[in-house]
Amino acid sequence: MTFLSPYWLFAASAILIPIAIHLWNRRQGKTVKVGSLRWLEPSASKRWSSIRLSDVWLLVLRCLILILLAAALAKPVWEGAPNAQQAQKAVFISQELLHSAALRDIKPTVDALIQRGYTLHRYTPAFETIPAEAWQALSGNPTDSVVISGNHWGLLPALAQRYDQAQDSVWLFTSDQQRHFTGTPTPLQENIRWVPVALENTTHWIQTAYTLSPDSLLLITGQSSHEGTLFNANRVAADAREATINGSLVRLSLQSDSLTAQWGNSFSQRIAIQKEPLRIGIAHDKARQAEVRYLQAAVQAISRYTGMPIEIQRIAPTAKPDTSATWLFWLSSDEVPANWLNQAQEKGSRLWVQPTSEPEPITAQLASSGIEKIRIHQLAATGIANSKAGITPGEASTVWQTTAGEPLLFVQQLGLGKVYHFRSGFGPAWSQLGQSAQLPELLLPLLLPQQAASNYDARALDETQLKSTVVQPLNKEDKSEKEQYSLIPWLVLLAFLLFVAERLITSKRRTA
């Protein structure tokens, strides 16, 4: 038994009142004078007479009535045994996996789970149930089709909230493609078993289109598979209606300043055509001079491989930036000048800044599916490079990250342009990026951006990065509710019966 308002129990101290009244009104015996005692003068007793209670059971009865009323005011409840919630068992399958040939690999496991009482759902924000007929149709003849799912990490908190009891059991089947994992890894509850499935399909897209001459176009295309992403250069006639790109026939439609590419029956792209060379401005101090050499070598490798003309100009930190530059790299320990920020904000330039705070040594790797593991030796704090930029950390999105989910390069919108914050460096003291052959491949999508390029990234997620999210303990609250029964009516009834008994006893004593 528990009390919902236990402070009312202090009202039980009211039993002092009947005790005091009982002692005060103690009945005195009648004095009868006999014989010679009638002639003696009365005198006060020099000692206290002993206090002896009379009608003890009547006093107890009155005190018990007050105690019962005080207990009723404290709202007593009786708690029964808790109602144990039934365990929930569910299987979730992501959209891209439901529409792929890899579905036949997991079908036996899913069917066995369904026979054990698991319900089947789509891994979407609504967590829709998949009827038995729909599951048989999907798994009976699975085929590969282009389906872009959302962020698998982003749905985990909602899934964990829905199945937050230790006895719940959830199986989650998704692909392991990087395009479905963005942002910081989300901790995974112990009652959710995540099974990543490898998809072997390859995606193709056009990253950049550039006018080489009035009758010739340069198309830089991307090809992404489970093993990695490659970029190729293709030259086509400006009036070409179709072209073979990466072994696929693509229909082309040229407008004045854009190109539309139709990749078979899967999807179409609209790409803006660049007519000017890519211009890059780099400002640095003496401490970062080695950084410039690594960066410049990577940019030149991109230009030679793709055939895209790229002009690099070194700028003194005190000089004004080139207003025609598409990219500005600020490799200096000083704060970014206001005119550099204005260039990005008003002209739409991309601004690259590196840490000005003291870095901390770490042992981490770049989250990449390449054969070569790129180690990161030092990492600076995630502070904003210049407080005048007026950008809050909440507006940032991660571009590169470590296998532990730590942001390595994140980008923030600034007016018409963007600011890229690189928390490490290209030199050997900072990382192995400058000496890695993967640096040009990492920089190319940034220097020659494609708005929807992340949707084509079919690389497998780094195994260590995925496993780092499956070690968190289950953070749950016990939702088992106990049945509560109010005892107030019974206490009031008992107090009323005792009051009636007290009145009867008192009335009989008065008539006696």
Sequence and secondary structure as in RCSB ss.txt:
>XXXX:A:sequence
MTFLSPYWLFAASAILIPIAIHLWNRRQGKTVKVGSLRWLEPSASKRWSSIRLSDVWLLVLRCLILILLAAALAK
PVWEGAPNAQQAQKAVFISQELLHSAALRDIKPTVDALIQRGYTLHRYTPAFETIPAEAWQALSGNPTDSVVISG
NHWGLLPALAQRYDQAQDSVWLFTSDQQRHFTGTPTPLQENIRWVPVALENTTHWIQTAYTLSPDSLLLITGQSS
HEGTLFNANRVAADAREATINGSLVRLSLQSDSLTAQWGNSFSQRIAIQKEPLRIGIAHDKARQAEVRYLQAAVQ
AISRYTGMPIEIQRIAPTAKPDTSATWLFWLSSDEVPANWLNQAQEKGSRLWVQPTSEPEPITAQLASSGIEKIR
IHQLAATGIANSKAGITPGEASTVWQTTAGEPLLFVQQLGLGKVYHFRSGFGPAWSQLGQSAQLPELLLPLLLPQ
QAASNYDARALDETQLKSTVVQPLNKEDKSEKEQYSLIPWLVLLAFLLFVAERLITSKRRTA
>XXXX:A:secstr
 EESSGGGGGGGGGGHHHHHHHHHT         GGGGGS     SS       SHHHHHHHHHHHHHHHHHHT 
EEEEEEEE     EEEEE HHHHTSTTHHHHHHHHHHHHHTT EEEESSTT  B  HHHHHHHHHS         
 HHHHHHHHHHHS STT EEEEEEE BGGG  SS     TTEEEEEE     EEEEEEEEEEETTEEEEEEEEE 
SS EEEEEEEEETT SEEEETTEEEEEEE SSEEEEEETTTEEEEEEEE S EEEEEEE GGGHHHHHHHHHHHH
HHHHHH   EEEEEE TTS   TT SEEEEESSS   HHHHHHHHHH  EEEE   S  EEEEEEB   SSS  E
EEEE     S GGG   GGG EEEEEBTTS EEEEEEEETTEEEEEESS SSTTTBSSTT TTHHHHHHHHHS  
TTGGGG   B  HHHHHTTS          EEEEEE HHHHHHHHHHHHHHHHHHHHHHHH 
